[in-house]
Amino acid sequence: MKINLPDKLYYSIGEVAKAFDVNTSLIRYWEQEFPIIKPKKNRKGNRYFTPEDIKNLQMIYHLVKEKGYTLDGARVALTTNSRISETITIIDRLEFVKAELLKLKESLGERDEE
C-alpha cells in the first residue's frame, strides 16, 4: 500500500487516517493496542505522528488489513519478525513496477488500434 503524504516532521491524525483510508478512531485504537506507536501530543491533546510512526502504522495496516492477522497475531509478528518493514518496502516497489507495466501495456494496446 502506497501512502501519499508530503514530507513533514509531523502529521495530524486526520492526515494519517485519510492516507490509510481509515477512521481516526481506528488510528487511536491501534495506538492503544501497539506500543510502537507513540505520537506526540500537544497541551490540547492533539496527536502528531512522526514519519517513524507512519512506518509503524504501515506495518500494522499491512499485517491486519492486507494479510488478515488478528491484533494479537500482528503484535507477535512485529516483535518477532524484524524483516516486516523490508517486506513492505519490496511490496510497494513491486506494486509500482506493476502499475508502470500496466500503463506501458495500455499505451502499446492503443498503438495497435491506430
PLY file of the C-alpha trace (Angstrom):
ply
format ascii 1.0
element vertex 114
property float x
property float y
property float z
element edge 113
property int vertex1
property int vertex2
end_header
0.00 0.00 0.00
1.47 3.31 -1.09
0.88 6.15 1.36
0.62 9.62 -0.17
1.83 12.01 2.50
4.01 15.08 2.00
7.44 15.15 3.62
6.84 16.73 7.02
8.10 16.31 10.56
4.63 15.72 11.99
1.26 14.62 10.63
-2.13 15.17 12.21
-4.35 12.20 12.93
-6.73 13.37 10.21
-3.96 13.35 7.60
-2.86 9.88 8.71
-6.39 8.46 8.67
-7.02 9.90 5.20
-3.74 8.48 3.88
-4.64 4.99 5.13
-8.32 5.41 4.20
-9.49 4.51 7.71
-11.32 6.33 10.51
-9.39 8.35 13.07
-10.89 6.10 15.75
-9.04 3.12 14.26
-5.74 5.01 14.43
-6.42 5.87 18.08
-7.34 2.24 18.79
-4.15 0.94 17.18
-2.24 3.47 19.26
-3.63 1.82 22.40
-3.03 -1.72 21.15
0.50 -1.34 19.76
3.18 0.21 21.98
5.38 1.03 18.96
3.01 3.86 18.00
3.83 6.85 20.15
2.50 10.09 18.65
3.44 13.35 20.27
0.59 15.24 21.92
0.28 18.95 22.46
-1.33 20.58 25.51
-4.70 20.35 23.86
-4.25 16.59 23.37
-3.95 16.62 19.59
-1.84 13.77 18.24
1.05 14.41 15.89
2.61 11.43 14.19
6.26 11.27 13.09
7.45 9.54 9.90
8.59 6.66 12.15
5.02 6.34 13.47
3.78 6.30 9.87
6.13 3.41 9.03
4.90 1.51 12.08
1.27 2.17 11.14
2.02 0.97 7.63
3.38 -2.31 9.01
0.32 -2.73 11.23
-2.01 -1.91 8.33
-0.24 -4.45 6.12
-0.49 -7.21 8.71
-4.06 -6.53 9.86
-5.86 -5.27 6.76
-3.93 -6.88 3.90
-2.69 -10.14 5.44
-5.67 -10.71 7.76
-3.75 -11.04 11.02
-5.55 -10.61 14.32
-4.31 -7.80 16.54
-2.58 -10.31 18.80
-1.01 -12.02 15.79
0.18 -8.69 14.40
1.64 -7.73 17.77
3.57 -11.02 17.93
4.73 -10.69 14.31
6.03 -7.18 14.95
8.05 -8.28 17.95
9.44 -11.49 16.43
9.94 -10.63 12.75
12.39 -7.80 12.13
12.05 -8.05 8.33
8.45 -6.87 8.04
9.43 -3.32 7.05
11.74 -4.72 4.33
8.91 -6.89 3.05
6.53 -3.92 2.90
9.13 -1.84 1.04
9.59 -4.63 -1.52
5.82 -4.99 -1.96
5.49 -1.22 -2.55
8.23 -1.34 -5.19
6.65 -4.31 -6.92
3.23 -2.60 -6.96
4.86 0.48 -8.53
6.55 -1.65 -11.20
3.26 -3.45 -11.89
1.44 -0.13 -12.33
4.13 1.12 -14.72
3.97 -2.10 -16.74
0.18 -1.86 -16.97
0.50 1.74 -18.25
3.01 0.55 -20.83
0.72 -2.29 -21.88
-2.18 0.14 -22.31
-0.10 2.52 -24.41
1.08 -0.36 -26.63
-2.52 -1.51 -27.00
-3.56 1.97 -28.12
-0.83 1.98 -30.78
-2.02 -1.34 -32.17
-5.51 0.09 -32.67
-4.23 3.03 -34.73
0 1
1 2
2 3
3 4
4 5
5 6
6 7
7 8
8 9
9 10
10 11
11 12
12 13
13 14
14 15
15 16
16 17
17 18
18 19
19 20
20 21
21 22
22 23
23 24
24 25
25 26
26 27
27 28
28 29
29 30
30 31
31 32
32 33
33 34
34 35
35 36
36 37
37 38
38 39
39 40
40 41
41 42
42 43
43 44
44 45
45 46
46 47
47 48
48 49
49 50
50 51
51 52
52 53
53 54
54 55
55 56
56 57
57 58
58 59
59 60
60 61
61 62
62 63
63 64
64 65
65 66
66 67
67 68
68 69
69 70
70 71
71 72
72 73
73 74
74 75
75 76
76 77
77 78
78 79
79 80
80 81
81 82
82 83
83 84
84 85
85 86
86 87
87 88
88 89
89 90
90 91
91 92
92 93
93 94
94 95
95 96
96 97
97 98
98 99
99 100
100 101
101 102
102 103
103 104
104 105
105 106
106 107
107 108
108 109
109 110
110 111
111 112
112 113
